[in-house]
Amino acid sequence: MVNRRTILRHCAIAWGVSMNDLMAKGREHNKCMARHVYCYVAKNEGYTLNQIGSMINRDHSTVLNSKRVAEELLETSEIFRETYLIVLDHLQGNKREKKARKELSHKWTAQEWVSHWLYTGNVSVGAMCQNLMIKCVEAYIKEGEEV
């Protein structure tokens, strides 16, 4: 069984938020998506709803709802599904992450990823910060390519 804190850390990293953000109140898009993945993965690892909720300061009914939302998003949202698979790959220590990164690099450019994150997260940043984000995403995508 994977440690709940490890699951939480990987979900936070995948959605670009801090672990403290996931434990705090707030309904920003990326925070919610990371919580949904966390609840889904932790429940599938065998943790109880109360154990899962205690890590993110939520009660069992919120965790159950979050798990249901994740199940729906896995079927309807390609980005959610791809990000979930990356989290799973990190947790399972599989080599599939390289393949997922390569697939992601063919589907969206770094600019498209950043634009999506900024739009869906209702985030407003300056051009310099946006360019830095694009460079980080490009580096992440490139890291998964065969050398």
N, C-alpha and C positions, 0 to 999 in steps of 0.2 A: 504494500500500500504506500503510495506516494504521500509525503508530508503535505498537510494542507497549506502551510506557509510557502512551500516550493510551488505548489499549484498556483497560489495567489500571485507569487512573484512572476511566474511565466505569463500569466494572463495579463498582468499589468504591463509587462514589457511589450507583449504582442500588440496591445491596444494603445501604447504610448502614454500611459498614465502612471502615477506613483502608487505604491501599495497603500499609502495613507489616503490617497484619493478614493480608493476602493472601499476603505473602511469608513469614510466620512459620508455625511449626507450629501446628496447631489444627484441630479438626473441628467448630467451632460452625456451626450451620445456615447463617447468612447468609454466613459466610466461605467455606464449601464451595460454596454456590450461586454466589457471585461468581466463584470460581475456575473452576467448570464453564463459566460464560458466557465468561469470558476465554479458556479453552482452545479452546472451540468457535469463537468469533469469530476468534481469532488464527490458528487452523488454516485457516479459510475465507479468511483474508486471504493465505494462502500461506506462512506461517512454518513452519519445521520443528518437529518435536516437541522437539528439543533447545533450539532458540531460545526456544520458548514456556516450557519448563521452567526455563530459566536465569533468567527474570524472576521466577518464584515459588518458586525453590529446590526444584524437584521434578525427578525424572528423566523420561525420555521415556515410560516405560511408565505412569507416573502420569498424565501429560498425555493419553495415548491413552485410558486408562480414563475420565478426566474428560470428554473429548470424547464418548465413548459414553454416559455418564450424561446429559450435556446433550441429546443427540439423543433419548433416551428421555423426559426431562422435558419437552422441547418438545412431545411428543405427549400427555403425560399430565397436566401441571400447568399450569393456566391462569395462575396467578401467575407461574410461571417464564417462560412464553411471553410474557406481557405485559411483564415486566421486561426480557427479552431484546430485545423489539421497541423498548423505550425506549432501551436501550443502542445498538442498531443505528441508530436515528433520530438520536441524538446524533452518532454517528460519521459517518454519511452526510450530516449537515447537512440532512436533509429537514424538511419542515413537518409530517410525519406525527405528530410528538410531541404537538402540540396535540390532534389527534384521539385519540391514545392516552390522553392525560390525561383528556379529556372522557369517553371510554368507561370509564376506570377510575373516574371520579367517579360514574358511574351504576351501576356494579357494586357497589362497596363504599364505605361511608362512611369518613371519616378514623378514626373510633373503631374500625371493623372492621379497617382496615389495621394500626393500632397494636396492637390485641389480637392479631392474627395474628403480627406480628413478635415481640412479647414472648413469645407462647406457643411458637412454633416455634424461637425462639432461646434458650429457657430463660433468659430475662432477668428479673430482678426489679428493679423500679424503684418509687420512691415515687409517690404521686398527683401531686405537683407536676411531676415529670419527665414523667409520662405525659401530663398536660394540655399541657405544652409540646410534646411530640411530636405530639399531635393537632393543635395549632395550626399546626405546621410542615407537616404533611400536608395540612391544609385549604388552606393558602396555596399549596402545590405544585399541588394539584388546581385551585384557582381560577385560578392563573396561566395554565392552558391554555384557559380559557374565552374566548369571543369577547367583546369589550367593546363 
